[in-house]
């Protein structure tokens, strides 16, 4: 949850992008919001960055970017897709128009980033950039996150995750899994000894879930996420 002043700072950054196509300077943020101290602006920027609302690029002027989407690059690393004047892109994309196309994908329900919850099916579709959908087509679906067990992987309560349907993944991948036949959860997947599966949270406040392999069914591997405000 953002404070009113943090939300004012974020809203100004995003409006500046919408109106001018580039990020505001710290001085412009301070002048617009009546923040006389540059250190106060820096504090709010630092807090927004830590919470996953913006990113900054070191060594670049006007380097504050509102984050809307997270994507995986070719090496599998999760990276922000940042909002520019002509769409959403990352620093490695040469033609930003190529990744601003939109696909409609099914939103199937909720997934627990916390303790497993009963799987709920809902009939809904959402728009997602083609950079998240890729060539997977009909094998891609979305779930809405409830809980905070994956916050160290920048997955927050209320995010919509994009998943590629699959039944097997290597150790260490973030997956949506059904446990005990009806409860859904989002965790990192590990096969361990004696036919056990460990579903590992990314939050020290939660314990791993360890179950027999026949109690865990993988339904999708994380491909990216959409964050709305």
Secondary structure, 3 states (H helix, E strand, C coil): CCCHHHHHHHHHHHHHHHHHCCCCCHHHHHHHHCCCCHHHHHHHHHHHHHCCCEEECCCCCCCEEEEEEEEECCCCCEEEEEEECCEEECCCCCCHHHHCCEEEEEEEEEEECCCCEECCEEEEEEEEEHHHHCCCHHHEEEEEEECCCCHHHCCCCCCEEEEEECCCCCCCCEEEEEECCCEEEEEEEEECCCCEEEEECCCCCCCCEEEEHHHEEEEEEEEEEECCC
